[in-house]
Amino acid sequence: MISVKNLEKRYGEVRAVKGVGFEVARGDIVGLLGQNGAGKTTVMKILTGYLEPTAGTITVGGVDVLTDRLGVQRQIGYLPENAPLYPEMLVQEYLLMMCELRGLPPEKHIAAVSDAVRATGLTKFLTRPIATLSKGYRQRVGLAQAILHKPEVLVLDEPTNGLDPVQIQEIRGLIKRLAQHSTIILSTHILQEVEAVCNRVVILIDGEIAADAALSDLLKSKRVRVSLKQGSDGAAVALGKVPGVSKVSRQGADADTAGFDVWICEFTTATAPIQAIVETAVQHKWTLGGVAPEVSNLDTVFRTLMTQKAAASAATQTSAEEKAA
């Protein structure tokens, strides 16, 4: 549905986006994740035709944004971080105006607005001035204008920014409902947002892709937590010989179970070698308190990627300094 290849954007000497490339399949909900300044909004503005790239290509439904910007925009519903609303207008006035700007035939305006307000829960607010709405409902108005023309793709930039917890839950539920009919790219720096609604994640760090994977794959832990009775002889050596285990480290006493130590086994195989670890414990007659894969989350993944990025940058700088010397 969406193809991004070798995308680059420069502002003078600053490279905001550096060789970004990814594919989005029809029906995906993709979280475009990164810290502030990582290049998320720049990528989305290029995707929606509001910025031109310095290099690279983007196609949506086979249409190139550089050669047919309007053809791409007809397929996209876009909610920028700060939705361009007119506070003095009634909700229905604003949405009818957006129908006209979208190029919908006049005879379809009422039906389009009706479908959009039902989808976003705005039916009771049609005759209210936008200025009187809460921030959560103004965000719904922004989403309503984005889906008026029933787009193939929805691009949402920080859709829950500044909302309270109740409003956030409502918008997340709405996004999931909209995903039944549209491919969605959701940009955010809120990790929980991605875990709540997305099935795929693209992580940007300093304008470059640091990860691109299904959310379930990204959260798969490569560590197994093993709780053994303190004094289990030769645990480090024996656990290190289990097939698939690459490293073993002792974490110290188990806070939940007195008299037990926690050992962390890092593994390289596709699945955690839990059965083999249990068999090793039985073979050595250890008292086993528990064994299970560690539960990972996006915060852990993101921190790890940031650490790896910093280490790689430091190594590159050191190498450059050595060559210069």
Backbone as numpy.savetxt, mean C-alpha at the origin, in Angstrom:
# Nx Ny Nz CAx CAy CAz Cx Cy Cz
-3.99 -3.99 -16.70 -4.82 -2.78 -16.70 -3.96 -1.51 -16.70
-2.94 -1.50 -15.83 -2.03 -0.37 -15.73 -0.60 -0.87 -15.86
0.19 -0.19 -16.68 1.59 -0.56 -16.86 2.45 0.68 -16.70
3.37 0.63 -15.75 4.30 1.72 -15.50 5.71 1.19 -15.76
6.46 1.86 -16.65 7.79 1.36 -17.02 8.82 2.48 -16.97
9.89 2.22 -16.21 11.06 3.10 -16.16 10.69 4.57 -15.94
9.76 4.80 -15.04 9.25 6.16 -14.83 10.25 7.00 -14.05
10.50 8.20 -14.55 11.41 9.13 -13.88 10.83 10.53 -13.94
11.00 11.24 -12.83 10.58 12.65 -12.79 11.65 13.46 -12.09
12.13 14.49 -12.79 13.14 15.39 -12.25 12.55 16.79 -12.05
12.95 17.41 -10.95 12.69 18.82 -10.74 14.05 19.50 -10.64
14.55 19.98 -11.77 15.90 20.49 -11.80 16.89 19.36 -11.58
17.71 19.50 -10.55 18.70 18.47 -10.24 18.14 17.37 -9.33
16.93 17.58 -8.84 16.32 16.62 -7.91 15.56 15.54 -8.67
15.91 14.27 -8.41 15.18 13.15 -9.01 14.14 12.66 -8.01
12.89 13.08 -8.22 11.82 12.72 -7.29 11.37 11.27 -7.49
11.42 10.80 -8.74 11.06 9.42 -9.07 12.17 8.85 -9.93
12.64 7.64 -9.56 13.85 7.09 -10.18 13.59 5.69 -10.74
13.25 5.62 -12.01 13.13 4.33 -12.68 12.05 3.42 -12.13
10.92 3.97 -11.74 9.83 3.19 -11.14 9.09 2.40 -12.22
8.80 1.14 -11.92 8.03 0.31 -12.83 7.21 -0.72 -12.07
5.93 -0.87 -12.46 5.08 -1.90 -11.86 3.86 -2.11 -12.75
3.20 -3.24 -12.56 1.99 -3.58 -13.31 0.83 -3.74 -12.32
-0.35 -3.32 -12.74 -1.55 -3.49 -11.91 -2.59 -4.24 -12.72
-3.05 -5.37 -12.19 -4.05 -6.19 -12.88 -5.46 -5.67 -12.58
-6.38 -5.97 -13.46 -7.77 -5.56 -13.27 -8.31 -6.16 -11.97
-8.95 -5.34 -11.16 -9.55 -5.81 -9.91 -8.65 -5.71 -8.69
-7.37 -5.35 -8.88 -6.45 -5.22 -7.75 -6.78 -3.98 -6.91
-6.48 -4.07 -5.61 -6.44 -2.88 -4.75 -4.99 -2.75 -4.32
-4.29 -1.81 -4.92 -2.85 -1.68 -4.72 -2.57 -0.51 -3.79
-1.82 -0.79 -2.73 -1.38 0.27 -1.84 -0.03 0.80 -2.28
0.02 2.09 -2.61 1.27 2.75 -2.96 1.78 3.40 -1.67
2.78 2.78 -1.08 3.17 3.09 0.29 4.55 3.73 0.33
4.71 4.67 1.25 6.02 5.29 1.43 5.93 6.45 2.39
7.09 6.86 2.90 7.11 8.01 3.80 6.83 9.28 3.01
6.55 10.36 3.72 6.33 11.65 3.05 7.56 11.99 2.21
7.32 12.39 0.96 8.42 12.74 0.07 9.01 11.56 -0.69
8.36 10.38 -0.58 8.91 9.20 -1.25 8.63 9.19 -2.75
7.69 10.02 -3.21 7.37 10.07 -4.64 5.99 9.54 -4.98
5.18 9.19 -3.96 3.87 8.61 -4.21 2.96 9.54 -5.01
2.82 10.77 -4.52 1.91 11.71 -5.17 2.40 12.06 -6.57
3.70 12.15 -6.75 4.25 12.44 -8.09 3.88 11.34 -9.06
4.02 10.08 -8.65 3.64 8.95 -9.51 2.16 9.02 -9.86
1.33 9.34 -8.89 -0.12 9.38 -9.13 -0.50 10.54 -10.05
0.17 11.67 -9.91 -0.13 12.80 -10.79 0.29 12.52 -12.22
1.38 11.78 -12.40 1.79 11.39 -13.75 0.80 10.38 -14.32
0.39 9.42 -13.48 -0.57 8.40 -13.91 -1.88 9.02 -14.37
-2.33 10.06 -13.68 -3.61 10.68 -14.00 -3.50 11.81 -15.02
-2.28 12.06 -15.53 -2.11 13.05 -16.59 -1.95 14.47 -16.12
-1.72 14.69 -14.83 -1.56 16.05 -14.32 -0.11 16.51 -14.34
0.81 15.57 -14.49 2.23 15.88 -14.65 2.78 15.06 -15.80
3.78 15.61 -16.47 4.48 14.84 -17.50 5.75 14.24 -16.91
6.04 12.99 -17.24 7.28 12.40 -16.73 8.49 12.94 -17.48
9.63 12.89 -16.82 10.88 13.22 -17.50 11.27 12.09 -18.44
10.96 10.87 -18.04 11.24 9.69 -18.86 10.30 8.58 -18.44
10.18 7.55 -19.31 9.35 6.41 -18.99 7.96 6.49 -19.60
7.17 5.43 -19.41 5.83 5.36 -20.00 4.82 4.85 -18.98
3.58 5.29 -19.15 2.44 4.77 -18.38 1.30 4.53 -19.35
0.73 3.33 -19.30 -0.48 3.05 -20.09 -1.57 2.57 -19.14
-2.80 2.97 -19.46 -3.98 2.54 -18.71 -4.97 1.96 -19.71
-5.28 0.68 -19.56 -6.16 0.03 -20.52 -5.59 0.07 -21.93
-4.26 0.06 -22.04 -3.61 0.09 -23.36 -3.43 1.47 -23.94
-3.90 2.51 -23.23 -3.80 3.90 -23.73 -2.62 4.58 -23.04
-1.75 5.21 -23.83 -0.55 5.87 -23.31 -0.91 7.26 -22.82
-0.54 7.58 -21.58 -0.89 8.87 -21.01 -0.17 10.02 -21.72
0.96 9.75 -22.36 1.69 10.81 -23.05 1.07 11.16 -24.40
0.52 10.17 -25.09 -0.03 10.41 -26.42 -1.54 10.63 -26.41
-2.23 10.19 -25.37 -3.69 10.37 -25.30 -4.09 10.58 -23.84
-3.74 11.75 -23.31 -4.01 12.04 -21.90 -5.50 11.97 -21.58
-6.34 12.54 -22.45 -7.78 12.53 -22.20 -8.33 11.10 -22.26
-7.76 10.29 -23.14 -8.20 8.90 -23.23 -7.93 8.15 -21.94
-6.81 8.47 -21.28 -6.49 7.86 -19.98 -7.42 8.42 -18.91
-7.62 9.74 -18.91 -8.43 10.36 -17.86 -9.89 9.92 -17.92
-10.37 9.56 -19.11 -11.75 9.05 -19.20 -11.92 7.74 -18.45
-10.82 7.00 -18.29 -10.88 5.70 -17.62 -10.66 5.80 -16.12
-10.26 7.00 -15.65 -9.80 7.15 -14.26 -10.73 8.05 -13.46
-10.98 7.65 -12.22 -11.58 8.53 -11.22 -10.49 8.89 -10.24
-10.31 10.19 -9.97 -9.17 10.64 -9.18 -9.63 11.45 -7.98
-9.18 11.04 -6.81 -9.41 11.82 -5.60 -8.06 12.28 -5.08
-7.67 13.55 -5.34 -6.40 14.05 -4.81 -6.47 14.19 -3.30
-5.30 14.42 -2.69 -5.25 14.50 -1.22 -6.18 15.58 -0.69
-6.21 16.72 -1.35 -7.15 17.79 -0.98 -8.16 17.94 -2.11
-9.33 17.31 -1.92 -10.34 17.28 -2.98 -10.76 18.69 -3.36
-10.82 19.00 -4.67 -11.17 20.35 -5.12 -12.69 20.58 -5.05
-13.19 20.84 -3.87 -14.62 21.07 -3.66 -14.92 22.57 -3.61
-16.18 22.91 -3.88 -16.62 24.29 -3.82 -17.60 24.41 -2.66
-17.15 24.95 -1.52 -17.95 24.89 -0.30 -19.30 25.60 -0.39
-19.40 26.60 -1.26 -20.66 27.34 -1.35 -21.73 26.58 -2.15
-21.33 25.53 -2.88 -22.28 24.79 -3.71 -22.99 23.71 -2.91
-24.23 23.41 -3.31 -24.92 22.24 -2.76 -24.25 20.99 -3.32
-24.36 19.89 -2.60 -23.75 18.64 -3.04 -24.23 18.27 -4.43
-25.56 18.36 -4.67 -26.08 17.96 -5.98 -25.63 18.92 -7.07
-25.51 20.21 -6.76 -25.02 21.17 -7.76 -23.60 20.84 -8.18
-22.78 20.54 -7.19 -21.39 20.22 -7.47 -21.28 18.96 -8.32
-22.03 17.93 -7.96 -21.93 16.66 -8.69 -22.50 16.79 -10.11
-23.55 17.57 -10.28 -24.09 17.78 -11.62 -23.08 18.56 -12.48
-22.40 19.52 -11.86 -21.36 20.25 -12.59 -20.24 19.30 -13.01
-19.86 18.38 -12.10 -18.80 17.43 -12.42 -19.23 16.46 -13.53
-20.52 16.13 -13.58 -21.02 15.31 -14.69 -20.76 16.01 -16.03
-21.04 17.30 -16.04 -20.84 18.07 -17.28 -19.37 18.13 -17.64
-18.51 18.37 -16.62 -17.08 18.44 -16.88 -16.52 17.08 -17.31
-17.13 16.01 -16.84 -16.72 14.67 -17.24 -17.17 14.32 -18.66
-18.02 15.14 -19.22 -18.48 14.90 -20.58 -19.61 13.89 -20.68
-20.32 13.66 -19.55 -21.45 12.73 -19.61 -22.61 13.39 -20.35
-23.36 12.64 -21.16 -24.53 13.21 -21.84 -25.53 13.75 -20.82
-26.18 14.88 -21.10 -27.10 15.49 -20.13 -28.18 14.54 -19.63
-28.67 13.66 -20.50 -29.74 12.75 -20.09 -29.27 11.71 -19.08
-27.95 11.59 -18.90 -27.42 10.61 -17.94 -26.96 11.22 -16.62
-27.08 12.56 -16.51 -26.57 13.23 -15.31 -27.28 12.77 -14.04
-28.61 12.77 -14.05 -29.37 12.42 -12.85 -29.07 10.99 -12.41
-29.04 10.08 -13.35 -28.76 8.68 -13.02 -27.36 8.52 -12.46
-26.38 9.23 -13.05 -24.99 9.13 -12.58 -24.85 9.65 -11.16
-25.49 10.81 -10.87 -25.43 11.37 -9.53 -26.12 10.45 -8.53
-27.27 9.90 -8.92 -28.01 9.00 -8.03 -27.17 7.78 -7.66
-26.53 7.18 -8.67 -25.69 6.00 -8.40 -24.51 6.35 -7.49
-23.89 7.51 -7.73 -22.71 7.91 -6.96 -23.07 8.21 -5.51
-24.18 8.91 -5.27 -24.53 9.27 -3.89 -25.01 8.05 -3.11
-25.64 7.09 -3.81 -26.02 5.86 -3.11 -24.78 5.07 -2.72
-23.81 5.02 -3.62 -22.58 4.26 -3.34 -21.79 4.87 -2.19
-21.86 6.20 -2.05 -21.05 6.90 -1.04 -21.85 7.32 0.19
-23.13 6.95 0.26 -23.94 7.26 1.43 -24.27 8.74 1.59
-24.48 9.43 0.47 -24.73 10.87 0.51 -26.17 11.26 0.19
-27.05 10.28 0.10 -28.42 10.55 -0.35 -29.11 11.64 0.47
-28.90 11.62 1.79 -29.58 12.58 2.67 -28.92 13.96 2.67
-27.82 14.09 1.95 -27.06 15.33 2.01 -27.05 16.09 0.68
-27.86 15.64 -0.28 -27.82 16.23 -1.62 -28.09 17.73 -1.63
-29.00 18.18 -0.77 -29.39 19.59 -0.81 -28.67 20.43 0.24
-27.60 19.88 0.82 -26.83 20.63 1.81 -25.63 21.31 1.15
-25.30 22.52 1.60 -24.05 23.14 1.12 -22.85 22.31 1.57
-21.87 22.17 0.71 -20.69 21.37 1.04 -19.99 21.92 2.28
-20.04 23.24 2.49 -19.39 23.85 3.64 -19.94 23.35 4.97
-21.18 22.86 4.99 -21.80 22.42 6.24 -21.49 20.97 6.58
-20.80 20.26 5.68 -20.54 18.85 5.89 -19.29 18.66 6.75
-19.25 17.54 7.49 -18.04 17.18 8.22 -16.95 16.80 7.22
-15.72 16.72 7.71 -14.61 16.38 6.81 -14.81 15.00 6.20
-15.36 14.07 6.99 -15.61 12.73 6.47 -16.60 12.73 5.32
-17.65 13.55 5.43 -18.64 13.59 4.35 -18.14 14.42 3.17
-17.29 15.40 3.42 -16.68 16.10 2.27 -15.79 15.13 1.50
-15.13 14.23 2.22 -14.32 13.21 1.56 -15.19 12.30 0.72
-16.40 12.01 1.21 -17.35 11.19 0.44 -17.77 11.92 -0.83
-17.95 13.23 -0.74 -18.30 14.01 -1.93 -17.17 13.91 -2.96
-15.93 13.98 -2.47 -14.80 13.82 -3.37 -14.78 12.46 -4.04
-15.12 11.42 -3.29 -15.20 10.08 -3.87 -16.35 9.97 -4.85
-17.47 10.63 -4.52 -18.63 10.58 -5.42 -18.30 11.18 -6.78
-17.59 12.32 -6.80 -17.24 12.92 -8.09 -16.27 12.03 -8.86
-15.47 11.23 -8.12 -14.49 10.38 -8.79 -15.14 9.17 -9.47
-16.35 8.79 -9.04 -16.97 7.58 -9.60 -18.20 7.89 -10.45
-18.46 9.16 -10.70 -19.64 9.54 -11.48 -19.70 8.82 -12.83
-18.55 8.72 -13.49 -18.51 8.17 -14.84 -18.17 6.67 -14.84
-18.31 6.05 -13.65 -18.04 4.61 -13.49 -16.69 4.23 -14.10
-15.63 4.78 -13.55 -14.29 4.56 -14.14 -13.78 3.14 -13.93
-12.92 2.73 -14.85 -12.26 1.43 -14.72 -11.23 1.45 -13.59
-10.65 2.64 -13.34 -9.58 2.77 -12.36 -9.90 3.91 -11.41
-9.70 3.67 -10.11 -9.82 4.72 -9.10 -8.43 5.00 -8.51
-8.04 6.26 -8.49 -6.76 6.66 -7.92 -7.06 7.55 -6.73
-6.70 7.09 -5.54 -7.06 7.77 -4.29 -5.79 8.15 -3.55
-5.59 9.44 -3.35 -4.38 9.95 -2.68 -4.73 10.34 -1.24
-4.23 9.57 -0.28 -4.47 9.81 1.14 -5.96 10.01 1.43
-6.82 9.03 1.11 -8.27 9.23 1.22 -8.78 9.39 2.64
-8.02 8.97 3.66 -8.49 9.11 5.04 -7.66 10.13 5.83
-6.89 10.94 5.14 -6.03 11.92 5.81 -6.86 12.89 6.64
-6.57 12.98 7.94 -7.23 13.95 8.80 -8.58 13.53 9.33
-9.02 12.31 9.04 -10.32 11.85 9.51 -10.22 11.22 10.89
-11.35 11.21 11.62 -11.35 10.56 12.93 -11.53 9.05 12.75
-11.32 8.23 13.80 -11.36 6.77 13.66 -12.66 6.23 13.05
-13.79 6.81 13.42 -15.07 6.33 12.86 -15.14 6.63 11.37
-14.76 7.84 10.99 -14.77 8.22 9.57 -13.80 7.37 8.76
-12.65 7.04 9.36 -11.67 6.20 8.67 -12.27 4.84 8.37
-12.95 4.24 9.34 -13.56 2.93 9.12 -14.63 3.00 8.03
-15.39 4.09 8.01 -16.44 4.25 6.99 -15.84 4.36 5.59
-14.77 5.15 5.46 -14.14 5.32 4.15 -13.48 4.02 3.70
-12.87 3.28 4.63 -12.27 2.00 4.26 -13.33 1.03 3.75
-14.47 0.99 4.43 -15.55 0.12 3.96 -16.04 0.53 2.59
-16.12 1.84 2.36 -16.55 2.36 1.06 -15.56 1.96 -0.04
-14.27 2.08 0.25 -13.25 1.71 -0.75 -13.39 0.23 -1.13
-13.62 -0.62 -0.14 -13.79 -2.05 -0.43 -15.00 -2.30 -1.32
-16.08 -1.55 -1.08 -17.27 -1.72 -1.93 -17.00 -1.24 -3.35
-16.30 -0.11 -3.48 -15.99 0.42 -4.81 -15.07 -0.52 -5.58
-14.25 -1.28 -4.85 -13.32 -2.20 -5.50 -14.02 -3.35 -6.20
-15.29 -3.55 -5.94 -16.04 -4.60 -6.64 -16.19 -4.28 -8.12
-16.05 -3.00 -8.48 -16.27 -2.59 -9.87 -15.07 -1.86 -10.48
-14.08 -1.52 -9.68 -12.95 -0.73 -10.19 -11.63 -1.27 -9.67
-10.59 -1.09 -10.49 -9.22 -1.30 -10.02 -8.82 -0.06 -9.23
-8.19 -0.25 -8.07 -7.91 0.88 -7.18 -6.42 0.97 -6.87
-5.89 2.20 -7.00 -4.55 2.50 -6.50 -4.72 3.48 -5.36
-4.25 3.09 -4.20 -4.44 3.86 -2.98 -3.09 4.31 -2.46
-2.86 5.61 -2.42 -1.59 6.13 -1.92 -1.75 6.55 -0.47
-0.81 6.14 0.37 -0.88 6.51 1.78 0.48 6.31 2.43
0.69 6.99 3.56 1.85 6.70 4.39 1.41 6.00 5.68
0.10 5.68 5.77 -0.45 5.01 6.95 -0.43 3.51 6.70
0.41 2.79 7.42 0.60 1.37 7.17 -0.67 0.57 7.41
-1.42 0.93 8.46 -2.64 0.19 8.77 -3.68 0.30 7.67
-3.62 1.41 6.95 -4.56 1.63 5.85 -4.38 0.55 4.78
-3.14 0.28 4.45 -2.84 -0.72 3.43 -3.24 -2.11 3.89
-2.91 -2.44 5.14 -3.25 -3.76 5.67 -4.76 -3.96 5.70
-5.52 -2.86 5.88 -6.97 -2.97 6.02 -7.69 -3.18 4.70
-7.17 -2.61 3.59 -7.96 -2.63 2.36 -7.27 -3.21 1.13
-5.94 -3.32 1.15 -5.22 -3.67 -0.08 -4.89 -5.15 -0.17
-4.78 -5.65 -1.40 -4.33 -7.03 -1.61 -2.92 -7.07 -2.20
-2.40 -5.88 -2.54 -1.06 -5.79 -3.10 -0.40 -4.50 -2.65
0.93 -4.51 -2.54 1.65 -3.35 -2.02 2.84 -3.03 -2.91
2.98 -1.75 -3.24 4.18 -1.22 -3.88 4.76 -0.19 -2.92
5.98 -0.43 -2.45 6.61 0.45 -1.47 7.69 1.29 -2.15
7.57 2.61 -1.99 8.56 3.54 -2.53 9.41 4.09 -1.39
10.71 4.11 -1.60 11.63 4.75 -0.67 12.58 5.63 -1.48
12.57 6.91 -1.19 13.42 7.88 -1.90 13.25 7.79 -3.41
11.99 7.66 -3.86 11.71 7.68 -5.28 11.95 6.40 -6.02
12.32 5.33 -5.31 12.59 4.04 -5.94 11.71 2.97 -5.32
11.42 1.93 -6.11 10.63 0.82 -5.58 11.50 -0.07 -4.70
11.07 -0.22 -3.45 11.79 -1.07 -2.50 11.12 -2.43 -2.38
9.82 -2.52 -2.71 9.10 -3.79 -2.66 7.87 -3.70 -3.55
7.51 -4.81 -4.17 6.32 -4.92 -5.00 5.84 -6.36 -4.92
4.78 -6.59 -4.13 4.35 -7.97 -3.88 2.92 -7.99 -3.37
2.31 -9.17 -3.44 1.03 -9.37 -2.79 1.20 -9.14 -1.30
0.20 -8.54 -0.66 0.31 -8.24 0.76 0.57 -9.50 1.57
-0.11 -10.60 1.23 0.07 -11.85 1.96 1.51 -12.35 1.87
2.12 -12.19 0.68 3.52 -12.63 0.51 4.47 -11.72 1.28
4.17 -10.43 1.28 5.05 -9.47 1.94 5.07 -9.68 3.45
3.93 -10.14 3.98 3.83 -10.31 5.43 4.23 -11.69 5.91
4.61 -12.55 4.98 5.08 -13.87 5.41 6.38 -13.71 6.20
6.38 -14.27 7.38 7.57 -14.16 8.23 8.61 -15.18 7.81
9.86 -14.79 7.93 10.98 -15.70 7.66 11.64 -16.12 8.97
10.88 -16.05 10.06 11.41 -16.41 11.37 10.40 -17.29 12.12
10.93 -18.26 12.83 10.11 -19.14 13.66 10.52 -18.94 15.12
9.54 -18.75 15.96 9.77 -18.55 17.40 9.62 -19.91 18.10
10.69 -20.34 18.78 10.71 -21.63 19.46 10.93 -21.40 20.95
10.04 -21.94 21.78 10.15 -21.82 23.23 10.60 -23.15 23.81
11.81 -23.17 24.42 12.38 -24.39 24.98 12.68 -24.22 26.46
12.56 -25.33 27.21 12.91 -25.32 28.63 14.36 -24.87 28.79
14.57 -23.94 29.72 15.92 -23.45 29.95 16.87 -24.60 30.28
18.06 -24.56 29.67 19.03 -25.63 29.87 18.96 -26.72 28.83
18.13 -26.53 27.77 18.07 -27.52 26.69 19.43 -27.57 26.00
20.12 -28.68 26.17 21.51 -28.79 25.70 21.61 -28.78 24.19
22.57 -28.01 23.68 22.88 -28.02 22.25 21.79 -27.47 21.35
20.91 -26.61 21.90 19.77 -26.13 21.11 20.23 -25.36 19.87
21.20 -24.46 20.04 21.64 -23.64 18.92 22.18 -24.49 17.78
22.99 -25.48 18.11 23.60 -26.33 17.09 22.54 -27.21 16.42
21.70 -27.83 17.23 20.71 -28.76 16.69 19.67 -28.05 15.83
19.19 -26.89 16.31 18.21 -26.15 15.52 18.83 -25.63 14.24
20.11 -25.30 14.28 20.79 -24.81 13.08 20.94 -25.86 12.00
20.81 -27.16 12.38 20.93 -28.25 11.41 19.59 -28.63 10.79
18.50 -28.03 11.28 17.18 -28.32 10.70 17.14 -27.82 9.25
16.72 -28.65 8.29 16.64 -28.21 6.89 15.79 -26.95 6.73
16.34 -25.97 6.05 15.62 -24.72 5.83 15.98 -23.62 6.81
16.59 -23.97 7.95 16.98 -22.97 8.94 18.36 -22.43 8.59
18.47 -21.10 8.47 19.74 -20.49 8.08 20.47 -19.85 9.25
19.74 -19.51 10.32 20.36 -18.83 11.44 19.54 -19.07 12.69
20.21 -19.22 13.83 19.53 -19.43 15.10 20.08 -18.43 16.12
19.18 -17.77 16.86 19.63 -16.84 17.89 18.75 -16.99 19.13
19.37 -16.83 20.29 18.65 -16.94 21.55 18.16 -15.56 21.97
16.86 -15.44 22.25 16.27 -14.16 22.60 16.20 -13.93 24.11
16.46 -14.98 24.88 16.37 -14.83 26.34 15.12 -15.47 26.89
14.77 -15.11 28.13 13.65 -15.76 28.81 12.32 -15.42 28.17
11.43 -16.42 28.14 10.07 -16.23 27.63 9.26 -15.52 28.70
8.77 -14.33 28.38 8.02 -13.54 29.36 6.71 -14.19 29.76
6.17 -15.04 28.87 4.87 -15.65 29.15 4.98 -17.00 29.87
6.12 -17.62 29.81 6.28 -18.96 30.37 7.56 -19.02 31.18
7.42 -19.09 32.51 8.60 -19.11 33.38 9.40 -20.38 33.15
10.73 -20.23 33.15 11.60 -21.38 33.00 11.87 -21.78 31.56
11.44 -20.95 30.61 11.65 -21.26 29.19 12.44 -20.14 28.52
13.20 -20.51 27.52 13.92 -19.56 26.67 13.27 -19.49 25.30
13.42 -18.33 24.66 12.93 -18.16 23.28 14.12 -18.21 22.33
14.00 -19.07 21.32 14.99 -19.16 20.25 14.32 -18.73 18.94
15.04 -17.95 18.16 14.52 -17.50 16.86 15.28 -18.23 15.75
14.53 -18.96 14.94 15.12 -19.65 13.78 14.73 -18.89 12.51
15.71 -18.39 11.81 15.45 -17.74 10.53 15.61 -18.78 9.43
14.69 -18.77 8.48 14.70 -19.82 7.46 14.62 -19.23 6.06
14.98 -20.04 5.09 15.02 -19.58 3.70 14.04 -20.32 2.80
13.43 -21.37 3.30 12.49 -22.15 2.49 11.16 -21.42 2.37
10.31 -21.90 1.44 9.03 -21.24 1.19 8.09 -21.35 2.39
8.19 -22.43 3.14 7.35 -22.61 4.32 8.24 -22.86 5.54
7.74 -22.46 6.70 8.51 -22.62 7.93 8.65 -24.10 8.26
9.86 -24.55 8.65 10.10 -25.98 8.93 9.65 -26.37 10.33
8.39 -26.07 10.65 7.90 -26.29 12.02 7.92 -27.76 12.39
7.45 -28.62 11.49 7.42 -30.05 11.79 8.82 -30.58 12.09
9.81 -30.13 11.30 11.19 -30.59 11.51 11.73 -30.08 12.84
11.34 -28.87 13.25 11.79 -28.34 14.54 11.20 -29.15 15.69
9.91 -29.51 15.57 9.27 -30.33 16.60 9.95 -31.70 16.69
10.23 -32.29 15.53 10.90 -33.60 15.53 12.28 -33.52 16.17
12.99 -32.41 15.93 14.30 -32.22 16.55 14.17 -32.13 18.08
13.15 -31.41 18.54 12.93 -31.28 19.98 12.64 -32.65 20.61
11.82 -33.47 19.94 11.50 -34.81 20.44 12.76 -35.67 20.47
13.54 -35.59 19.40 14.76 -36.39 19.29 15.73 -36.08 20.43
15.82 -34.80 20.82 16.76 -34.40 21.87 16.11 -34.40 23.26
14.85 -34.80 23.29 14.10 -34.90 24.55 14.04 -33.56 25.28
13.85 -32.47 24.48 13.67 -31.15 25.07 12.21 -30.98 25.49
11.99 -30.14 26.47 10.62 -29.75 26.82 10.26 -28.53 25.96
9.29 -28.73 25.08 8.92 -27.71 24.10 7.70 -26.93 24.58
7.89 -25.62 24.75 6.78 -24.78 25.19 5.91 -24.30 24.05
6.47 -24.21 22.86 5.70 -23.76 21.71 6.61 -23.47 20.53
6.04 -23.56 19.32 6.78 -23.24 18.11 5.78 -22.72 17.08
6.09 -21.55 16.50 5.17 -20.94 15.54 5.89 -19.87 14.74
5.47 -19.63 13.50 6.07 -18.53 12.73 5.79 -17.20 13.41
6.76 -16.31 13.39 6.52 -14.97 13.92 5.52 -14.23 13.03
4.66 -13.46 13.65 3.68 -12.67 12.89 4.35 -11.37 12.46
4.38 -11.15 11.15 4.98 -9.94 10.62 3.89 -8.90 10.35
4.28 -7.66 10.18 3.36 -6.61 9.80 4.10 -5.61 8.92
3.34 -4.69 8.33 3.95 -3.75 7.39 4.94 -2.82 8.07
4.71 -2.52 9.33 5.65 -1.67 10.04 7.02 -2.32 10.10
7.04 -3.63 10.43 8.30 -4.36 10.48 8.95 -4.43 9.10
8.14 -4.75 8.09 8.66 -4.83 6.72 9.24 -3.49 6.28
8.50 -2.41 6.55 8.92 -1.09 6.12 10.22 -0.68 6.81
10.31 -0.93 8.12 11.52 -0.59 8.86 12.73 -1.37 8.32
12.50 -2.64 8.01 13.58 -3.46 7.47 14.06 -2.92 6.13
13.11 -2.54 5.27 13.47 -2.00 3.96 14.20 -0.67 4.10
13.76 0.16 5.04 14.44 1.45 5.26 15.87 1.22 5.74
16.06 0.24 6.63 17.40 -0.07 7.12 18.29 -0.57 5.99
17.73 -1.46 5.15 18.50 -1.98 4.02 18.86 -0.87 3.05
17.93 0.05 2.82 18.18 1.17 1.90 19.29 2.06 2.44
19.23 2.35 3.75 20.25 3.19 4.36 21.62 2.53 4.29
21.66 1.21 4.53 22.93 0.48 4.48 23.50 0.48 3.07
22.63 0.29 2.07 23.08 0.28 0.68 23.60 1.65 0.27
22.92 2.71 0.73 23.37 4.07 0.39 24.72 4.37 1.03
24.89 3.92 2.28 26.15 4.14 2.98 27.29 3.40 2.30
27.02 2.16 1.86 28.04 1.37 1.18 28.44 2.01 -0.15
27.43 2.54 -0.88 27.71 3.21 -2.15 28.56 4.45 -1.94
28.23 5.22 -0.91 28.98 6.45 -0.63 30.42 6.13 -0.23
30.58 5.07 0.60 31.92 4.67 1.01 32.77 4.25 -0.19
32.14 3.47 -1.08 32.84 3.01 -2.28 33.26 4.19 -3.16
32.36 5.17 -3.28 32.67 6.34 -4.10 33.82 7.14 -3.49
33.82 7.26 -2.16 34.89 7.99 -1.48 36.23 7.28 -1.63
36.20 5.95 -1.57 37.44 5.18 -1.72 38.01 5.34 -3.12
37.13 5.34 -4.14 37.59 5.52 -5.52 38.16 6.91 -5.71
37.51 7.90 -5.07 37.98 9.27 -5.21 39.35 9.45 -4.55
39.57 8.70 -3.46 40.86 8.80 -2.76 41.95 8.11 -3.56
